[in-house]
C-alpha cells in the first residue's frame, strides 16, 4: 500500500492519520497525531482460532521515554513494566474496541500503541482509540467501526466545551469527560468533575457523541482512500443442536438464580450447568464442544436473569430495580491507624484505611505526561479470598489499577488544598467480600476513613453502580447492581458525587442501542440511590473529626526568608539533620521558604520549630538573650544569640571597672545575659552589652597596666622595646 496521509482540523486542533510506510507486516498500522504528539498503533490478528469462551483481545500502551527526551531511570536504563498511567490508557483503548467485534470471533487480537512523540501539550491517549479503529479496519477485521474517542472539557469562566483539551486547557476546566463510541452509539464513558449537575453531565455526553461522529467521518474518509482488501474472517458458529438441548432447562435456571446469597446461588447454577452438560451430551460431544457447551449454558443463565427482570421486575436476590442492598457502615473500625472506615453493601465489603504523611512523601510519577506527581493517592486491592477463590497474590492487575483510579478521581475534588491541610494522603481500600460494586464501596469506605482521620474534606462522597437490561424497546435500569447483573447485563454505570453534584463517572456499555435519554434516566436514578447511601453514611459520622488521631503526625507550617534556607539546611544538610535527630520531628523545606514540621508528639514539633526560628531570627535593638560565649579575643567576647547569629560583647562591657584580659571575667562556654545595643545596617554586625556585669577583679586591672617607660631611653612603641631610635641623616 502506498503512503496515505489525512491531515485535518477539528474543534481548533490539528490531527493527522497516515498509513503505508511503517509496520507494514502488521494486519493494520497507522500513525496518528494531535499537534506533535505522535503514536504508532498496530493491530495483529493471529492466524489460528482459539477454543475460548471469550474474545481474546489484548491491548498494550507503550510509553517510550524518548518521546519526551528523557533517559529511563534505574540500572537497566530501558522501559520496563508499564506505569499506572500506561495501564489505564491501555484499558481506555480496550473498553470501546472490545464490544465492536463480531460475536463468535475467536482469533487472538493484539493492539499495540507506541508513543513516538509526546509534545507535553497534547495528551496521547484519546487519539489511540482512533488509531486502533483505523488499524483494525485497514486489516478488514470483523469490527464495527469506525470508532473514536474524545475528551471533553468545560472552561470554568466561559462555560464553553473544549474537545481534546491540551494539558493547559485542562487546568481551566471543571470537567474531564472521556467518551468513546461510533457514530451510532456510545460504548464507554469516563469522567471526573468538580461537582457538576446531572443535567450538565448529560449535555456534555450529548456534545461528546456529536464530536465522536465528526472524528468517525474523517476516519472513514481516510479509509475510503486506502486500498483495503476484503477478507472473510472465520466467525465461529456453534452447532445449533447445542442450544436446542440446553434451552429446555430455562425454568430450572430461573429457579437456581433466585437466591440472595452469592455462593449458594453460584453453587446451584454450577450444579445445574454440570448436570445439563452430563445429561444432554455424550462424552465425545463434551470433548468436541467443550467451549460451545459452556457458552450455551452461560447464555441460558443470561436469558433467565434478563427475562426475570423484564417480565416480573424482580431481581435474582428479590429486590426491585431501584432497591439498594442492606448497608453496614462503621467509621473508625481499626485502632491506631490514622483513619479507617468499613462499608458493606449486601455481600460487598470494603475496609478503607487512611495514612497521613509529610508532603515530601508525595508520589513521583515517571511518565510521558507533564504531571510530576500527586499528594492524594488511592490504592485498591482485590485479593482472591474476597470472592471465595484461591489465586496468586502479586502486583496489582489492570482491573485493580482502574478501580483505584476511579475512586481516586471521585474523591480528589473534595480533598483540601495543600495550604489548608499540608499532608500527603494515602487511602488503601481492601476488598474483603465482593459481589458487585466494589469500586463504589471503596469510594464510600474511603470517605468514611477520611472523615474518621480528621481530613477536612469539602463534602462527603458516595457512589453507586447502575445496570441496564435492554430487550428491544423494553428497558429496565437497575440500582446497586451485583456481580451477576454486571456480567449478564448490558451496562455497568458507576456514578460518584456529593450532595452538590457529580465528581466521577464510569460506564462500559454492551447495548448498542444505548441513547443519551437512557443515560439521563440512569443518572437520575443514580442520584436517588447515592443520596440514600450518603444519608446512611452521615448517620454514622456527620462530619470530619475535629482533630487528628493521636497516632497521626501533627504538621505545622512556618515561613522563613528564602535567603535563610541555606542556614537551616546547613552544609550537606548537617543542620537540618541535627534538628531532626535531636527532636525526632520530620522537616520538609520548600524552595519558597515554606517549612513543614511533622511530629507525632507535640513537644517534638515545638522544639524543632523553636530551633528553626532561632536560626533565622534577626536580633533587634533592645532584645535580651541568654547567650553562650563562643569566642574570646583581646577586644572582647563573641556571644551566640541564635544558632545562626553571634554578637560582640566589647571588653569594656564585660564587667564593672577596668578589665585587662577578657579571660579574667569570661570563659568559653559561659552563659551570659546580654542586650542588643546596635545592629549595623550595612554589615549586620551586632554590638552587645552585658546585663549581669560583675565587678572587675583587681588583679585584672593591675595586670593590665603598662610598664613604666623608664627615663625616655629607647622606643616604647609596640614591638620596639629596648631599641635605639633610627638616626635621621640630612644632606649637608
C-alpha positions in Angstrom: 0.0 0.0 0.0 1.3 3.4 -0.8 1.6 6.0 1.9 -1.6 7.8 2.5 -2.0 10.8 4.8 -5.1 12.5 6.1 -4.5 15.9 7.8 -7.4 17.7 9.3 -8.6 20.2 11.8 -11.5 19.6 14.2 -12.6 21.9 17.1 -9.5 24.0 16.8 -6.9 21.2 17.0 -4.7 19.8 14.3 -4.7 16.0 13.6 -3.1 13.6 11.2 -3.6 9.9 10.3 -1.2 8.1 8.0 -0.5 4.5 6.8 1.5 2.6 4.3 5.0 3.4 5.4 5.5 1.9 8.9 5.0 -1.6 10.4 3.7 -3.0 7.1 3.8 -6.6 8.3 1.1 -6.0 10.9 -2.5 -6.7 10.0 -3.0 -2.9 10.1 -0.9 0.0 11.2 -1.5 3.7 11.4 0.5 6.7 12.7 -1.9 9.2 14.5 -1.0 12.6 15.9 -2.6 15.6 17.6 -0.2 18.5 17.4 3.2 17.0 17.6 2.1 14.2 19.9 2.5 11.1 17.7 1.6 7.4 18.4 2.0 4.3 16.2 -0.9 2.0 16.6 -0.7 -1.5 15.2 -3.2 -4.4 15.1 -2.3 -8.0 14.5 -4.8 -10.8 14.2 -3.5 -14.3 14.8 -3.7 -17.0 12.1 -5.2 -19.6 14.5 -8.6 -19.8 16.1 -8.7 -20.4 19.8 -11.1 -22.6 21.6 -12.1 -19.9 24.2 -15.5 -19.0 25.5 -14.4 -15.3 25.5 -12.9 -12.9 22.9 -9.0 -12.9 23.3 -8.2 -9.2 22.8 -5.0 -7.8 24.3 -4.2 -4.1 24.3 -0.8 -2.6 25.3 0.1 1.1 25.5 3.9 1.5 25.5 5.3 4.7 27.0 8.7 5.5 25.4 10.8 8.0 27.4 12.5 9.2 24.2 9.1 10.6 23.4 9.8 13.4 25.9 13.6 13.4 25.5 14.4 11.6 28.7 16.5 8.5 29.5 14.7 6.0 31.7 15.8 5.7 35.3 17.1 2.6 37.0 20.0 0.3 36.4 18.9 -1.0 33.0 18.1 2.4 31.5 15.3 1.0 29.5 11.5 0.9 29.7 10.3 -1.9 31.9 6.8 -2.6 33.3 4.2 0.0 32.2 3.3 2.8 34.5 -0.1 3.1 36.1 -0.9 5.8 33.6 0.1 3.5 30.7 -2.0 0.7 32.1 -5.0 2.9 32.4 -4.5 4.1 28.8 -4.5 0.5 27.6 -7.7 -0.1 29.4 -9.2 3.0 27.9 -8.4 1.7 24.4 -9.7 -1.8 25.2 -13.1 -0.9 26.5 -14.6 0.8 23.4 -12.8 -1.6 21.0 -13.9 -4.9 22.5 -17.7 -4.6 22.1 -17.2 -3.7 18.4 -16.0 -7.2 17.4 -18.4 -9.8 16.0 -19.8 -12.5 18.3 -18.0 -15.8 17.8 -14.7 -14.3 16.6 -12.1 -16.3 18.5 -8.8 -15.3 16.9 -6.4 -13.5 19.2 -6.1 -9.8 18.5 -3.2 -7.7 19.8 -3.3 -3.9 19.6 -0.1 -2.1 20.5 0.1 1.7 20.8 3.6 3.0 21.0 4.3 6.7 21.9 6.8 8.1 19.5 6.5 11.8 20.4 4.8 13.4 23.4 4.9 17.2 22.9 3.8 17.9 26.6 0.9 19.9 25.1 -1.5 17.3 23.8 -2.3 14.1 25.6 -1.6 10.9 23.6 -4.4 8.7 24.9 -7.6 9.6 23.1 -6.1 9.5 19.6 -5.1 5.9 20.3 -8.7 4.7 20.0 -9.0 6.3 16.6 -5.7 4.7 15.7 -6.8 1.3 16.9 -10.1 1.5 15.0 -8.3 2.6 11.8 -5.7 -0.2 12.1 -8.3 -2.8 12.5 -10.4 -1.6 9.6 -7.3 -1.4 7.4 -6.9 -5.2 8.1 -10.6 -5.7 7.2 -11.2 -7.1 10.7 -14.7 -8.1 11.7 -15.0 -4.9 13.7 -18.0 -2.5 13.8 -16.2 0.8 13.1 -15.1 3.4 12.7 -14.8 4.2 16.4 -13.3 7.2 18.1 -12.7 8.7 21.5 -12.7 12.3 22.6 -12.1 14.1 25.9 -14.5 16.9 26.7 -13.5 19.8 29.0 -15.5 22.8 30.0 -14.0 26.2 30.6 -15.0 27.4 34.1 -15.1 31.0 33.0 -17.0 30.8 29.7 -18.8 27.5 30.1 -17.7 26.5 26.6 -16.9 22.9 25.8 -13.4 22.0 24.7 -12.7 18.9 22.6 -9.5 17.1 23.4 -8.1 19.9 25.6 -4.4 20.5 26.0 -2.8 20.0 29.4 -3.0 23.7 30.0 -6.7 23.9 29.0 -7.5 21.0 31.4 -6.3 23.2 34.3 -9.1 25.7 33.5 -11.8 23.0 33.2 -14.2 21.8 35.8 -14.9 18.7 33.7 -12.8 15.8 32.3 -15.2 13.6 30.3 -13.7 10.9 28.1 -16.3 9.3 25.8 -15.9 6.7 23.1 -18.1 5.0 20.6 -19.2 5.1 17.0 -21.5 7.4 15.0 -24.5 5.4 16.2 -23.8 4.5 19.9 -21.7 5.2 23.0 -19.6 2.3 24.3 -17.5 3.9 27.0 -17.7 6.9 29.3 -15.3 8.0 32.0 -15.4 11.3 33.8 -14.0 13.4 36.6 -15.8 16.6 37.6 -15.9 19.4 40.2 -19.4 18.5 41.5 -21.4 19.3 38.3 -25.1 18.6 38.0 -26.6 15.5 36.3 -28.1 17.7 33.5 -24.7 19.3 32.8 -23.2 15.8 32.5 -25.9 14.7 30.1 -25.4 17.8 28.0 -21.6 17.1 27.9 -22.2 13.5 26.9 -24.5 14.5 24.1 -21.9 17.0 22.9 -19.2 14.4 23.1 -21.3 12.0 21.0 -21.5 14.6 18.3 -17.8 15.1 18.4 -17.2 11.4 18.1 -19.4 11.3 15.0 -17.2 14.1 13.4 -14.0 12.1 14.1 -15.6 8.9 12.7 -16.5 10.8 9.5 -12.9 11.9 8.9 -11.6 8.4 9.7 -14.0 6.9 7.1 -12.8 9.5 4.6 -9.2 8.3 5.3 -10.2 4.7 5.0 -12.0 5.3 1.7 -8.7 6.5 0.2 -7.0 3.2 1.3 -7.0 0.1 -0.8 -8.4 -2.3 1.7 -8.6 -5.9 0.6 -11.8 -7.6 1.8 -11.3 -10.7 4.0 -13.6 -13.3 5.2 -12.6 -13.9 8.8 -13.9 -17.2 10.2 -16.5 -16.5 12.9 -17.3 -19.5 15.0 -20.9 -20.7 14.8 -21.7 -23.5 17.3 -23.7 -26.5 16.3 -27.4 -25.4 16.6 -28.2 -28.6 18.4 -26.3 -27.4 21.5 -28.7 -24.5 22.2 -31.7 -26.8 21.4 -30.7 -29.2 24.1 -29.8 -26.5 26.6 -32.8 -24.3 26.1 -35.5 -26.6 27.7 -33.7 -26.0 31.1 -34.7 -22.3 31.3 -37.2 -22.8 34.1 -34.6 -24.7 36.2 -32.1 -22.0 35.6 -34.6 -19.3 36.7 -35.2 -21.2 39.9 -31.5 -21.7 40.6 -30.9 -17.9 40.2 -33.4 -16.9 42.8 -31.1 -16.8 45.8 -29.8 -13.7 47.6 -26.6 -15.5 48.8 -23.9 -15.3 46.1 -22.1 -18.5 47.0 -25.3 -20.5 47.3 -26.7 -19.2 44.0 -23.4 -19.9 42.2 -23.4 -23.4 43.6 -26.9 -24.1 42.3 -26.1 -22.6 38.9 -22.9 -24.6 38.5 -24.6 -27.8 39.6 -27.3 -27.2 37.0 -24.8 -26.5 34.3 -22.8 -29.6 35.1 -26.0 -31.7 35.1 -27.1 -30.3 31.7 -23.6 -31.0 30.3 -23.6 -34.6 31.5 -27.2 -35.4 30.8 -27.6 -33.8 27.4 -24.2 -34.5 25.8 -22.1 -37.6 25.2 -18.5 -37.9 26.2 -17.4 -37.4 22.6 -19.6 -34.3 22.3 -18.4 -32.9 25.6 -14.8 -33.2 24.4 -15.5 -31.7 21.0 -17.9 -29.0 22.1 -16.5 -28.1 25.5 -16.3 -24.3 25.0 -19.6 -24.2 23.0 -21.5 -26.1 25.7 -20.1 -23.7 28.4 -21.1 -20.7 26.3 -24.6 -22.1 25.7 -25.1 -22.7 29.5 -23.9 -19.2 30.2 -26.3 -17.9 27.6 -29.1 -19.8 29.3 -28.2 -18.1 32.6 -28.1 -14.7 30.9 -31.5 -15.3 29.3 -33.1 -16.4 32.6 -31.8 -13.5 34.6 -32.8 -10.9 32.0 -36.3 -12.4 31.5 -36.8 -12.4 35.2 -36.1 -8.6 35.4 -38.0 -7.6 32.2 -41.1 -9.8 32.8 -41.5 -9.6 36.6 -39.5 -6.6 37.7 -37.8 -8.8 40.3 -34.1 -9.4 40.5 -32.3 -12.6 41.5 -32.0 -11.6 45.1 -35.6 -10.5 45.3 -35.0 -6.7 45.1 -36.9 -4.2 43.0 -34.9 -2.4 40.2 -34.4 0.7 42.4 -33.7 -1.1 45.7 -30.4 -0.8 47.5 -28.9 -3.8 49.3 -28.7 -3.7 53.1 -25.9 -1.4 54.4 -23.5 -1.8 57.3 -21.3 1.3 58.0 -18.6 1.6 60.7 -16.3 4.6 60.7 -13.2 4.3 62.9 -13.2 0.5 62.5 -9.4 0.0 63.4 -7.4 1.3 66.3 -4.1 3.3 66.0 -4.3 3.8 62.2 -4.8 7.4 61.2 -8.3 6.8 59.9 -10.5 3.8 58.8 -14.0 3.0 57.5 -15.8 -0.2 56.9 -18.5 -0.1 54.3 -20.7 -3.0 53.4 -23.5 -3.2 50.8 -25.0 -6.6 50.6 -22.2 -9.1 50.1 -19.7 -6.5 49.0 -17.5 -5.4 51.9 -14.6 -2.9 51.8 -12.3 -1.6 54.5 -10.5 1.6 53.7 -7.5 2.9 55.7 -6.0 6.4 55.6 -2.4 7.2 56.3 -1.2 10.8 56.6 2.4 11.8 55.8 4.7 14.7 55.0 4.3 16.5 51.7 7.7 15.2 50.7 6.2 11.7 50.7 4.1 12.5 47.6 4.1 10.1 44.8 6.5 11.0 42.0 5.3 10.0 38.5 7.7 8.9 35.8 5.5 9.0 32.7 5.4 10.9 29.4 2.8 13.3 30.8 3.8 16.6 32.3 2.4 15.7 35.8 5.3 15.3 38.2 3.4 13.6 41.0 0.4 13.7 43.3 -0.2 14.1 47.1 -3.5 12.2 47.2 -3.0 8.5 46.4 -5.7 5.8 46.3 -4.9 2.1 46.1 -7.4 -0.7 45.7 -6.7 -4.3 46.4 -8.9 -7.3 45.3 -7.5 -10.5 46.8 -8.8 -13.9 45.7 -10.4 -14.6 49.0 -12.9 -11.8 48.5 -14.8 -14.0 46.0 -14.1 -17.2 47.9 -11.4 -18.3 45.4 -7.8 -19.3 45.5 -5.3 -17.5 43.5 -1.8 -16.0 43.2 -1.1 -12.7 45.0 1.2 -10.3 43.3 1.4 -6.9 41.6 -2.0 -5.2 41.1 -3.7 -6.1 37.9 -5.3 -3.8 35.4 -8.7 -4.0 37.0 -7.3 -3.1 40.4 -5.5 -0.1 39.0 -8.6 1.0 37.1 -10.9 0.7 40.2 -8.4 2.6 42.4 -8.1 5.3 39.8 -11.9 5.7 39.7 -12.2 6.0 43.5 -9.2 8.5 43.5 -10.9 10.6 40.8 -14.2 10.6 42.8 -12.6 11.9 46.0 -9.9 14.2 44.5 -12.3 17.2 44.1 -13.1 17.3 47.8 -9.6 16.8 49.1 -8.4 20.0 50.9 -5.7 22.1 49.3 -2.1 21.8 50.4 -2.2 25.2 52.2 -5.2 24.2 54.3 -4.0 20.6 55.0 -0.3 20.2 54.3 -0.3 16.4 54.2 0.3 13.6 51.7 -2.8 11.4 51.9 -2.8 7.7 51.1 -6.0 5.7 51.1 -5.9 1.9 50.7 -9.2 0.1 50.0 -9.1 -3.6 50.9 -11.9 -5.5 49.3 -12.9 -8.2 51.8 -16.0 -9.5 50.1 -17.2 -8.9 46.5 -20.5 -9.3 44.8 -20.6 -6.2 42.6 -19.9 -2.5 43.0 -16.6 -3.0 45.0 -15.2 0.2 43.4 -18.2 2.2 44.7 -17.9 0.6 48.1 -14.3 1.6 48.2 -15.3 5.2 47.4 -17.9 5.2 50.3 -15.5 3.4 52.7 -12.7 5.9 51.8 -15.0 8.9 52.6 -15.7 7.3 56.0 -11.9 6.8 56.6 -11.0 10.3 55.6 -13.6 11.8 57.9 -12.5 9.5 60.7 -8.9 10.7 60.1 -10.0 14.3 60.6 -9.2 15.2 57.0 -11.3 18.4 56.3 -12.8 17.2 53.1 -15.1 19.7 51.4 -18.1 17.4 51.3 -18.6 13.7 51.7 -18.8 11.5 48.6 -20.9 8.4 47.9 -21.1 6.1 44.9 -23.4 3.6 43.3 -23.2 1.2 40.3 -26.1 1.2 37.9 -27.0 -1.6 35.5 -29.2 -2.0 32.4 -31.3 -4.7 30.9 -32.5 -3.9 27.4 -34.5 -6.3 25.3 -35.9 -4.5 22.2 -37.8 -1.5 23.4 -38.0 -2.8 27.0 -35.5 -1.1 29.2 -35.0 -1.6 33.0 -32.4 0.4 34.9 -31.0 -1.3 38.0 -29.6 0.4 41.0 -26.7 -1.1 43.0 -26.0 -4.0 40.7 -24.5 -7.2 42.0 -21.9 -9.3 40.1 -24.5 -11.4 38.2 -26.2 -8.3 36.8 -22.8 -6.8 35.8 -21.7 -9.9 33.9 -25.0 -10.7 32.3 -26.4 -7.2 31.9 -25.9 -4.5 29.2 -24.3 -1.7 31.2 -22.0 -1.1 34.1 -22.5 2.6 35.0 -20.8 3.9 38.1 -21.6 7.3 39.5 -20.0 9.1 42.4 -20.7 12.5 43.9 -21.6 14.8 46.7 -25.0 16.3 47.5 -23.9 19.2 45.3 -23.0 17.2 42.2 -21.1 14.5 40.3 -17.3 14.1 40.9 -16.7 10.9 38.9 -18.4 8.6 36.4 -17.5 5.5 34.5 -19.6 3.4 32.1 -19.0 0.4 30.0 -21.8 -0.4 27.6 -22.7 -3.6 25.7 -26.1 -2.4 24.4 -25.6 -0.8 21.0 -28.9 1.0 21.3 -27.9 3.0 24.4 -29.1 6.6 23.9 -28.4 9.8 25.8 -32.0 9.6 27.1 -31.4 6.3 28.7 -28.2 7.7 30.3 -30.2 10.6 31.6 -32.7 8.2 33.3 -29.8 6.2 34.7 -28.2 9.4 36.1 -31.4 10.5 37.8 -31.9 7.1 39.4 -28.3 7.0 40.4 -28.7 10.4 42.1 -31.5 9.0 44.2 -29.5 5.9 45.1 -26.3 7.7 46.1 -28.3 10.2 48.2 -29.8 7.3 50.1 -26.4 5.8 50.7 -24.9 9.2 51.7 -27.6 9.8 54.3 -26.9 6.4 55.8 -23.2 7.3 56.0 -23.9 10.6 57.6 -26.0 8.9 60.2 -22.8 7.2 61.4 -20.4 10.2 61.1 -21.8 13.6 60.4 -18.6 15.5 59.6 -14.8 15.1 59.7 -13.5 14.7 63.2 -12.2 17.9 64.7 -8.8 16.6 65.5 -6.4 14.0 64.1 -5.7 10.7 65.8 -3.0 10.7 68.5 -1.0 8.3 66.2 -1.1 10.8 63.2 1.7 13.3 62.7 0.9 16.9 63.5 2.2 19.2 60.8 2.9 22.8 61.4 3.8 25.2 58.6 6.1 28.1 59.0 7.7 30.5 56.5 11.2 31.8 56.5 13.1 34.2 54.2 14.5 32.4 51.1 18.0 33.7 51.9 17.8 31.8 55.2 17.1 28.4 53.7 20.8 27.7 53.4 21.3 28.4 57.1 18.6 26.0 58.1 19.8 23.2 55.8 23.5 23.7 56.7 26.5 22.3 54.8 25.5 19.0 53.3 22.2 19.1 55.3 24.1 18.9 58.6 21.9 21.5 60.4 18.5 20.1 59.4 19.6 16.5 60.1 20.8 17.6 63.5 17.4 19.2 64.3 15.6 16.1 63.2 17.9 13.7 65.2 17.6 15.9 68.3 13.9 16.4 68.3 12.5 13.4 66.5 10.5 15.6 64.2 10.4 15.4 60.4 11.2 18.6 58.4 10.3 19.4 54.8 11.8 22.6 53.3 10.3 24.1 50.2 12.1 26.4 47.7 9.9 29.3 48.6 10.9 29.2 52.3 7.8 27.2 53.4 8.8 24.7 56.1 6.5 21.8 57.2 7.3 20.3 60.6 5.7 17.0 61.4 5.8 15.1 64.7 3.5 12.6 66.4 4.4 14.2 69.8 3.6 17.9 70.2 6.8 18.8 72.1 9.0 17.4 69.4 7.4 19.6 66.8 7.6 22.7 69.0 11.2 22.0 69.8 12.1 21.7 66.1 10.1 24.9 65.3 11.9 26.8 68.0 15.3 25.7 66.7 14.5 26.7 63.1 13.1 30.1 64.1 16.2 30.6 66.3 18.4 30.0 63.2 16.6 32.5 61.0 15.8 35.1 63.7 17.4 38.5 63.3 18.1 40.1 66.7 16.7 43.6 67.2 18.0 46.5 69.2 16.8 46.2 72.8 16.3 42.4 72.7 17.8 40.4 75.6 19.4 37.0 75.2 20.9 34.3 77.4 23.9 33.6 75.1 26.9 31.3 75.2 30.4 32.6 74.9 31.7 31.0 71.7 34.9 33.1 71.1 37.3 35.3 73.1 39.6 37.9 71.6 41.7 40.7 73.0 39.0 43.2 72.3 36.0 41.3 73.7 33.9 38.1 73.5 31.6 36.7 70.9 28.3 35.5 72.3 25.9 33.2 70.4 22.5 34.7 70.4 20.7 32.3 68.0 22.0 29.2 66.2 23.0 31.4 63.3 23.9 34.7 64.9 26.6 35.9 67.2 27.2 39.3 68.7 30.3 41.1 70.1 30.5 41.9 73.7 33.3 44.5 73.9 35.9 44.2 76.6 34.7 47.5 78.1 31.3 46.0 78.7 32.1 42.6 80.2 32.4 43.9 83.8 32.1 47.0 86.0 35.5 48.5 86.1 38.6 48.2 84.0 39.4 44.7 82.6 42.8 43.9 81.3 42.0 40.5 79.8 38.6 39.1 78.8 39.6 35.7 80.2 39.8 37.2 83.7 36.0 37.6 83.6 34.7 35.1 80.9 35.5 31.6 79.7 34.4 29.7 76.6 31.0 28.1 77.3 29.8 30.6 79.9 26.2 31.7 79.6 25.7 35.4 80.0 22.7 37.7 79.8 23.2 40.3 77.2 21.2 43.1 75.5 21.5 44.2 71.8 22.8 47.7 71.7 23.3 48.2 68.0 22.9 46.3 64.6 25.0 47.7 61.8 22.6 48.2 58.9 25.3 47.5 56.3 27.3 44.6 57.8 24.8 43.2 60.1 27.3 43.1 63.0 25.8 43.2 66.4 27.1 45.1 69.5 26.1 43.8 72.9 26.0 44.9 76.5 26.2 42.6 79.5 23.2 43.0 81.8 24.6 40.9 84.7 28.0 42.6 84.9 30.2 41.5 87.8 32.8 43.8 89.3 36.2 43.6 87.6 38.8 41.8 89.7 41.6 44.0 91.0 44.2 41.6 89.7 42.9 42.1 86.2 43.2 45.9 86.4 46.8 45.8 87.8 47.9 43.2 85.2 46.7 45.4 82.5 48.8 48.4 83.5 51.6 49.0 81.1 55.2 49.0 82.5 56.7 52.5 83.1 58.6 53.6 80.0 61.7 54.5 82.1 63.5 57.8 81.7 62.9 58.2 78.0 65.5 55.7 77.0 64.6 53.6 74.0 61.5 53.3 71.9 58.5 52.0 73.9 56.1 51.6 70.9 54.8 48.0 70.5 57.5 45.8 69.0 60.3 48.3 69.6 61.1 47.8 73.3 64.8 48.4 74.0 65.7 49.5 70.5 67.6 52.7 69.7 65.7 55.2 67.6 66.9 55.3 64.0 69.2 58.3 63.3 67.9 60.6 60.6 70.5 61.7 58.0 70.3 65.1 56.3 72.2 66.3 53.3 74.9 68.8 54.2 
